[in-house]
Amino acid sequence: MILYPPAKINLGLNILAKRPDGYHEIETIISEIPVFDILEITQSQQDVFIQSGLILPKDEQPNLCQRAISLLRDLVDFPKVHIHLLKQIPVGAGLGGGSSDASYTLKGLNSIFGLGLTINQLENLAAKLGSDCPFFIQGGTQFAFGRGEQLQLLQKLNQKVQLVVCNPNIHLSTKNAYALVKAHGNNNNLPEAMAKKRYEKLTNDFEAPIFNLHPSIEIIKNQLIELGAVHASLSGSGSSVYGIFEEDQKINIPSEFERYVVYNGAWQL
């Protein structure tokens, strides 16, 4: 089975409070974008994980795909598998690539071996792997709250726009980013803001500390605004920045800026 785990962007991200469990209470709108990793899962004589494409940072933890296999095997028995992950979504970039890979591993195994897990069961399993992971079980556009694992499916606005996603190739740790922010308790009602296209309310609380740490990321956001974006923002805890443009708007991306562009094309808000 070959799967295509997608990336995501955050349309606003508010950090409301620090939780007793060490996580933060947040609200955000998460939406899939057409940037993909490629995940191949086949039955094997032993568990094998191979990764190619973009290089992942080395640490002591198994890859999230491997952790997904172990987590699922603790719940139900299934044959050994060979997994090949072709990494194309930038890493440490606020685009959710690792979370998407993990969730698509759970979905793929459930489908290949007919394990019969429901969407709710898969989301609960995914939540044990990371706060962004449950979103990718159903994908689309969802309002995420709690620590990000509580989800509400949202209707898209059916508005065709152009999307430009830029990555400055700066790896940012989500854990370190959270250490830089202060919870403010302000709820901007992001679903209503998006429905009314009140872009000024789709703010990201990570922007100020991340821009202070890496001014070059703020420069990219400002360049997108100068190019005519109706809305531009950091995605997640960064480092990627996206710009939303009107469907018929002409975007003249300067040649020196093109090296940052991960995606430039049609999208549906």
N, C-alpha and C positions, 0 to 999 in steps of 0.2 A: 504494500500500500504506500502510495506517495501522497503526502499532505503538504499544504502550503500555509504555515502559520503566519498570520499577518502582523504588522506593526500597528501601533495606536498613537493617537495624540490625546492630550487632555484639553478640553474646552473649559478653562477655569479650574482652579484648584485652591480651595480654602482650607486652612489648617485651624480647626476650631478649639481643640483642647488636647492636653497630654493625658493619656489614659493610665490607669493603675498598672496595666500589663506592660507598660513601656512603649506601646504604640501611640499613634496620634489619631484623634478623631478628625476625620476629614470629610469634605464633600467635593465631588468632581464629576464632570461629564467626560466619559471615555468613548472614543469613536475609532473604529477600524480605519486604516488607510491602506491603499494598494501598494504596499512594500512588503516583501515576503522572504522568509526563510524557506528552505525545502527540507522536508523530513521524510525519510524512507524507512519503513518498518517491515521487516520480514521475519518469519519464524526461523529459528536457528537451533543448533545443538547446544549453544551456550550463549549467555548474555554478552553482547559485544556493543560497544558504543564508539563510533568514529565521527570526528568532527573535521570539516574542511571549510574553506572559504576564509572569512574574517577570523583573525586570531583572538581567542578568548583569554582574558587575564588568568594567570595561574594562581590558584589558591588551594587550600586543603580540602575544599568541599567537592563532592562529585557534581557533575553537570546536573542541571535541573531535570533534564530528561531521564537520567539515571535515577535520580531521587524519586521521580514520578513512578518509574517501574517498581522500585522497592516499596513505595507507599501503597501502590495498588496490589502488589503481591502479598502484603500483610493482610489484605482484606479478602482476596480471592486468588485461587491458583490458576495459572495459565502457563503455556510453554515459554521456553527461553526465546529471546528475540535478538535480532541484529538491527541496530539503529545507525543510520548515517544522517547526520545533520549537516546540511550545507548552509553555513551562516552568511547571510547577506544583510540583515538588519544591523545597523551600527550598535555597538555594545556600550553600555554605560551611558546611554544617550537619551533616556527618557521616552523611548519608543516601545518599551515592553517586550522586546524580542525574546528574552529568556523566559519570561512568564508565558508568552504565547507558545513557545516550543514545548514547555512542560505540560500545558493544558492540552495541546494537540497530541502529545504522547498519550495522555490519559484517554482522550477521545478515540485515538487510533487503535489502541489496545482493546478498548471496549467494543469497537466495531469489528476488528479482525477476529477476535475470539468469542464474539457473541456473549459478552459477560452480563449484559442486561442491566447495567447501571443506568439510573435515571439522570436527567439533567441536574436535578437537585443533589443527588449523590456525588456526581462528578464535580459540581461546584464546591461542595463541602470538602472533598478530597483536595481540590485545587487550592482552597484557602489555606491548607496546611503547608503548601509549598511557597506561597507568597501572596501579598495583598492584591496584586494585579491579576493573579492567575485565574480566579473565578470568572472575571469578565470574558476571557477568551473561550469559555465553554459555549456561550451563545453568541458572543461578539455583537456586531451591529453598533448601535449607539445606546449607552446605558448611563444612568445616574448612579454613581457609586458613593456610598457613605459608610459609617462605622469606621473601620480602619481601611476601607476600600473594598471589603469583601461582600458587603450588602449591596444588592443591585436591583435596579428598577429599569426595565426596558423602556426606551423612549421612542416615540415616532420621529422619523427624520422629517425635516422641513420640506423635503422634495424640492430644494433649491439647488440648482446646478451652479457650481462655483469652480474656480481654479484654486488649486492648493500647491503651495511651494513649501517643501520641508528641507531644512538645511541642518547640517551637522558639522561642527567645527573640529571634529576628531579629538575632543577633550573627554576623557573618561571620568564620569562623576559617580561617586558612591551615594546611593539613596540614603543609607544610614548616616553618612557624614553630612549630607544635605539637611536632613531633619535636625541634626545637632545645631545647625546655624539659624533655624527659624524659631519664632515665638508664636505660640497659639494666641489667637485674638478673639475667638468666640463669635465673630460676625458671620451670619448666614446670608449669603447673597441670593438665595433661591435661584440657583443656576439653571434648572430646567425652564423656569419662567423667563429668565434672561435670554436663554438661547431661543426659545419660541418667539420672543418679541424682537430678536436680533439686537438686544441691548449689549453690544460687544464690550462696552466699557465696564460692564459688571462681570465679564468672564476673565477675571484677574487670577494670577497665579502667585501665591505667597512665597514661592521659592525664588521669584525673579530678583528681588532686592538683594538677598545675601549671595546668590549665585553670580549676579552681575558685578557685585562688589569684589568677589573673589576672582572672577574672570571677565574683565571689561570687554574683551573681544566678543563675547557672546551677546552682550547688549548691543554692540556695534552691528551685529548681524540682524537683530530685531529692528534696529533703526533703519537699516538699509532696506528691509522688506517694507517698512512703512513708507520710505521715500520712493519705493517702486510703485506705491499705490495700494498696498494692502488695506482692506477695510478692517482687518483685525490681524494682529500678529502677537505671538506669545511664546514663552518657553513651554515645552511639553514636559509634564511631570517635574522631576527634579533636574531636568536637563541632561545633557547639554544641547539637545536639538531645539531649534526654533522653527515655527511654521508661520506662514502668512496665508490668509484667505483673501482671494481677489474675486471681483465680479466676473461672471462667465465670459462676457465679451470684452473684458479689459485687456489691453495690450501690455504685456510684461516684458520690458527690455532689461534682461538680466545682464549686467556687465561681465565681461570675460573673466575678470579676476575674482568674481563672486561665484562663478559656476562650480568651482572645486568643492564648495560647501553643499551643493544641491544633491539631496538624496531622492527627491521626487518633485516633479514639476508637471502637472497635468490636471485633467478633469477630476472632479470629486463631487459628491452629493452631500450637502449639509443637512 
